[in-house]
Amino acid sequence: SLTYSLMEMLAKRIDLKKQYELPERELLEYIQKKWRADDVPDFLYKQFNVRKTEFNGRPLFKIQPRGTTGNKVILFIHGGGGMICPTEFHYRMAARLVKNTGATLYFPFYPLAPEHTLPQASAWLDAFYEDVTKRHDPKDITVIGDSAGVSLGTSMCERSAKKPGGIVMISPGTGVEKNDDKMKALEDKDFIMSCKALDVIKKYWSGGLDAATPEFSATYTDYTGFPPILLYYGTNEIFYPYIPELIERIKKYNIPLEIHKGEGLCHDWAIIGIFMESRKASRRICDFIEPNRRSFAN
């Protein structure tokens, strides 16, 4: 769409990836200064019933519509390579999901690197998921993750006997363990993700885990007993070359899989929400969560 083309041109002019060219120490300081949060934006408090609590030392937000609340539950596990907090796009996506499904949405601020590691974040999410499934029927739960949030969510579900009712994967971080020429060839087209960033993520986030594991990549997940999956990805993201391996992995387990391939679209395009293709994705995701919803508001 024209709106997407304009956004892409602006993003490349701003150079969103220039932070990754900083010396490593400066990059870590920049991330810790700019990409840390302990609350959600005010607009969520104004539009919804938002309850901020603390779970095992980390902020946890429960967001519900004002008025009638349905029985559907969303667990939104944000991406960011395990190093950055949610962005404005994540918060806006959360608002669209709650507004259009009537669901209760949990927004966990799980532990991040370099202060914490992936094993610590996984243990935190396991405890969080166990707590949520004590209060809600797992079949009413949809787990949504983008980028690194996909593997965090699917590995969490793999470790639990209580499988959710559905999973939404948005631009899963595949091929992190490879970070090869196939991925580098797409760097100029991907104005969000950087191959250099993947090296930093593996160094500070892994906590000793091999990158060829379910926690790092959903390609290695055991999908036994998993619910239907909705998958979104773009051809202009560095993870694109290894998405086919993920698809084949899921199909091997005979899991119902609906695929949406964004031709010429960027990493995380399905959550950005400001152009036609993304708004269409939001509508489909809301239908996936709550098939009986009647309308859609941006």
C-alpha positions as CSV (number, residue, x, y, z in Angstrom):
1,S,0.0,0.0,0.0
2,L,1.0,3.6,-0.4
3,T,1.0,4.2,3.4
4,Y,3.4,1.3,3.9
5,S,5.7,2.6,1.2
6,L,5.8,6.1,2.8
7,M,6.4,4.5,6.2
8,E,9.3,2.4,4.9
9,M,10.8,5.5,3.2
10,L,10.6,7.5,6.4
11,A,12.0,4.7,8.6
12,K,15.0,4.2,6.3
13,R,15.6,8.0,6.3
14,I,15.5,8.0,10.1
15,D,17.7,4.9,10.2
16,L,16.1,3.0,13.0
17,K,19.0,0.5,13.1
18,K,21.8,3.1,13.7
19,Q,21.8,2.2,17.4
20,Y,23.3,-1.2,16.5
21,E,26.4,0.5,15.1
22,L,27.4,1.8,18.5
23,P,30.3,0.2,20.3
24,E,28.9,-2.7,22.4
25,R,29.3,-1.0,25.8
26,E,27.6,2.2,24.5
27,L,24.8,0.1,22.9
28,L,24.1,-1.7,26.2
29,E,24.0,1.7,28.1
30,Y,21.7,3.1,25.4
31,I,19.3,0.1,25.7
32,Q,19.2,0.3,29.5
33,K,18.6,4.1,29.3
34,K,16.0,4.2,26.5
35,W,14.3,0.8,26.5
36,R,13.2,0.2,30.0
37,A,9.7,0.7,31.4
38,D,7.7,-0.1,34.5
39,D,4.3,1.0,33.3
40,V,2.0,1.1,30.3
41,P,1.1,4.4,28.6
42,D,-1.6,6.7,30.0
43,F,-3.9,6.1,27.0
44,L,-4.5,2.5,28.1
45,Y,-5.6,3.6,31.5
46,K,-8.0,6.1,29.9
47,Q,-9.6,3.6,27.5
48,F,-9.7,0.4,29.6
49,N,-9.7,-1.0,33.1
50,V,-6.0,-1.5,33.7
51,R,-4.7,-3.2,36.8
52,K,-1.0,-3.0,37.5
53,T,0.4,-5.7,39.8
54,E,3.7,-7.3,40.5
55,F,4.5,-10.9,39.7
56,N,7.7,-12.4,41.1
57,G,9.4,-9.0,41.1
58,R,8.2,-7.9,37.6
59,P,5.4,-5.6,36.5
60,L,2.3,-7.4,35.2
61,F,-0.7,-5.6,33.6
62,K,-4.2,-6.9,33.3
63,I,-6.2,-4.9,30.7
64,Q,-10.0,-5.3,30.4
65,P,-12.7,-3.4,28.5
66,R,-14.9,-1.1,30.5
67,G,-18.3,-2.8,30.8
68,T,-18.9,-6.3,29.7
69,T,-15.9,-8.6,29.6
70,G,-16.0,-11.9,27.6
71,N,-14.4,-15.2,28.7
72,K,-11.5,-14.9,26.2
73,V,-8.0,-14.3,27.5
74,I,-5.0,-13.0,25.7
75,L,-1.4,-13.4,26.8
76,F,0.6,-10.9,24.9
77,I,4.4,-11.6,25.0
78,H,6.2,-8.8,23.4
79,G,9.3,-9.0,21.3
80,G,12.5,-7.1,21.4
81,G,15.2,-9.7,21.4
82,G,15.0,-10.2,25.1
83,M,16.6,-6.8,25.6
84,I,14.1,-4.0,25.0
85,C,10.7,-3.2,26.6
86,P,7.4,-3.0,24.7
87,T,7.1,-0.3,22.1
88,E,4.2,2.0,21.2
89,F,3.2,-0.4,18.5
90,H,2.8,-3.2,21.1
91,Y,0.7,-1.0,23.3
92,R,-1.5,0.1,20.4
93,M,-1.9,-3.6,19.3
94,A,-2.9,-4.5,22.8
95,A,-5.6,-1.8,22.7
96,R,-7.0,-3.0,19.4
97,L,-7.2,-6.6,20.7
98,V,-9.0,-5.7,23.9
99,K,-11.3,-3.2,22.2
100,N,-12.4,-5.6,19.4
101,T,-12.6,-8.9,21.3
102,G,-13.8,-8.0,24.7
103,A,-11.1,-10.2,26.1
104,T,-8.9,-9.9,29.2
105,L,-5.4,-9.2,28.1
106,Y,-2.3,-9.9,30.3
107,F,0.8,-7.9,29.4
108,P,3.8,-9.3,31.3
109,F,7.0,-7.3,31.5
110,Y,9.3,-10.3,31.8
111,P,13.0,-10.1,32.8
112,L,15.3,-8.5,30.1
113,A,19.0,-8.7,29.2
114,P,21.7,-7.7,30.1
115,E,20.3,-7.5,33.6
116,H,18.8,-11.0,33.3
117,T,19.0,-14.0,31.0
118,L,16.7,-16.1,28.8
119,P,16.6,-19.0,31.3
120,Q,15.5,-16.5,34.0
121,A,12.8,-15.0,31.7
122,S,11.6,-18.5,30.8
123,A,11.3,-19.5,34.4
124,W,9.4,-16.3,35.1
125,L,7.0,-16.9,32.2
126,D,6.4,-20.5,33.3
127,A,5.3,-19.4,36.7
128,F,3.2,-16.6,35.2
129,Y,1.4,-19.0,32.8
130,E,0.8,-21.5,35.6
131,D,-0.8,-18.7,37.7
132,V,-3.0,-17.6,34.8
133,T,-4.2,-21.1,34.0
134,K,-5.3,-21.5,37.6
135,R,-7.8,-18.7,37.1
136,H,-8.8,-19.2,33.5
137,D,-9.7,-22.2,31.3
138,P,-6.6,-22.8,29.1
139,K,-8.9,-23.3,26.1
140,D,-10.0,-19.7,26.4
141,I,-6.5,-18.4,26.2
142,T,-4.7,-17.2,23.1
143,V,-1.0,-16.7,23.4
144,I,0.3,-13.9,21.1
145,G,4.0,-13.3,20.5
146,D,6.0,-11.2,18.1
147,S,9.7,-11.7,17.2
148,A,11.5,-13.1,20.3
149,G,8.1,-13.2,22.0
150,V,7.1,-16.1,19.7
151,S,9.7,-18.5,20.9
152,L,9.2,-17.3,24.5
153,G,5.5,-18.1,24.1
154,T,5.8,-21.4,22.3
155,S,8.5,-22.8,24.5
156,M,6.4,-21.8,27.6
157,C,3.5,-23.7,26.1
158,E,5.7,-26.7,25.3
159,R,6.8,-27.0,28.9
160,S,3.2,-26.8,30.2
161,A,0.7,-29.6,30.1
162,K,-2.0,-27.0,29.9
163,K,-2.1,-26.0,26.3
164,P,-3.9,-22.7,25.3
165,G,-6.7,-22.6,22.8
166,G,-4.7,-20.8,20.1
167,I,-1.4,-19.3,19.3
168,V,-0.5,-16.2,17.1
169,M,3.0,-16.0,15.8
170,I,4.1,-12.6,14.4
171,S,7.5,-12.4,12.6
172,P,9.1,-15.2,14.6
173,G,12.9,-14.9,15.1
174,T,14.0,-17.9,13.1
175,G,17.6,-18.5,12.1
176,V,19.1,-16.7,15.1
177,E,21.5,-19.6,15.6
178,K,22.7,-19.2,11.9
179,N,22.9,-15.5,11.3
180,D,24.4,-16.2,7.9
181,D,24.8,-14.7,4.5
182,K,21.1,-15.5,3.6
183,M,20.0,-13.3,6.4
184,K,22.6,-10.6,5.8
185,A,21.4,-10.4,2.2
186,L,18.1,-9.0,3.5
187,E,19.6,-6.4,5.9
188,D,19.1,-3.5,3.5
189,K,15.4,-4.4,3.1
190,D,14.8,-5.0,6.8
191,F,14.7,-1.5,8.3
192,I,14.0,-2.8,11.8
193,M,16.2,-5.8,12.6
194,S,20.0,-6.1,12.3
195,C,22.2,-9.1,12.1
196,K,24.7,-7.4,14.3
197,A,22.0,-7.1,17.0
198,L,21.5,-10.9,16.9
199,D,25.2,-11.4,18.0
200,V,24.6,-9.0,20.9
201,I,21.4,-10.8,21.8
202,K,23.0,-14.2,21.8
203,K,25.9,-12.9,23.9
204,Y,23.9,-11.3,26.7
205,W,20.5,-13.0,26.5
206,S,21.4,-16.6,26.1
207,G,22.5,-17.3,29.7
208,G,24.5,-20.3,28.4
209,L,21.7,-21.7,26.2
210,D,22.5,-22.8,22.7
211,A,20.6,-20.7,20.1
212,A,19.4,-23.9,18.4
213,T,16.8,-24.4,21.2
214,P,13.0,-23.8,21.6
215,E,13.6,-20.9,23.9
216,F,15.6,-19.1,21.1
217,S,13.6,-20.3,18.1
218,A,10.2,-21.7,17.6
219,T,11.7,-23.9,14.9
220,Y,12.9,-26.3,17.6
221,T,9.6,-26.5,19.6
222,D,7.9,-29.8,20.2
223,Y,4.4,-29.1,19.0
224,T,2.8,-32.2,20.4
225,G,-0.7,-31.3,21.5
226,F,-0.6,-27.7,20.4
227,P,-3.7,-25.8,19.3
228,P,-4.3,-24.0,16.0
229,I,-1.6,-21.5,15.0
230,L,-1.9,-18.2,13.1
231,L,1.4,-17.2,11.5
232,Y,2.4,-13.8,10.1
233,Y,5.8,-12.9,8.5
234,G,7.2,-10.6,5.9
235,T,9.6,-11.3,3.0
236,N,11.6,-8.2,3.8
237,E,12.9,-9.3,7.2
238,I,16.2,-11.0,8.0
239,F,14.3,-14.0,9.5
240,Y,12.5,-14.8,6.3
241,P,15.0,-17.4,4.8
242,Y,14.3,-19.7,7.7
243,I,10.5,-19.3,8.1
244,P,10.0,-22.3,5.8
245,E,11.8,-24.5,8.3
246,L,9.4,-23.4,11.0
247,I,6.4,-24.0,8.8
248,E,7.6,-27.6,8.0
249,R,8.2,-28.2,11.7
250,I,4.6,-27.2,12.6
251,K,3.2,-29.3,9.7
252,K,5.1,-32.3,10.9
253,Y,2.9,-32.3,14.0
254,N,-0.3,-32.0,12.0
255,I,-1.2,-28.7,13.8
256,P,-3.8,-26.5,12.1
257,L,-1.8,-23.7,10.6
258,E,-3.0,-20.5,8.9
259,I,-0.2,-18.6,7.1
260,H,-0.1,-14.9,6.1
261,K,3.0,-14.0,4.1
262,G,3.5,-10.3,3.7
263,E,5.1,-9.8,0.3
264,G,7.6,-6.9,0.5
265,L,6.6,-6.2,4.1
266,C,8.9,-5.6,7.1
267,H,9.5,-7.3,10.4
268,D,6.5,-7.1,12.8
269,W,4.3,-5.6,10.0
270,A,1.3,-7.3,11.5
271,I,1.3,-5.3,14.7
272,I,2.3,-1.8,13.4
273,G,-1.4,-0.9,12.6
274,I,-0.9,2.2,10.5
275,F,-1.3,0.8,7.0
276,M,-3.9,-1.3,5.3
277,E,-2.1,-4.7,5.4
278,S,-1.5,-4.4,9.2
279,R,-5.1,-3.4,9.9
280,K,-6.3,-6.4,7.9
281,A,-4.0,-8.6,10.0
282,S,-5.5,-7.1,13.2
283,R,-9.0,-8.0,12.1
284,R,-8.1,-11.6,11.3
285,I,-6.3,-12.0,14.6
286,C,-9.3,-10.6,16.5
287,D,-11.5,-13.1,14.6
288,F,-9.1,-15.9,15.6
289,I,-9.4,-14.9,19.2
290,E,-13.1,-14.3,19.3
291,P,-15.0,-15.6,16.3
292,N,-18.3,-14.2,17.5
293,R,-17.2,-10.5,17.6
294,R,-19.5,-8.2,15.6
295,S,-17.4,-5.2,14.5
296,F,-13.9,-3.8,14.4
297,A,-12.6,-0.4,15.6
298,N,-9.1,0.8,14.9
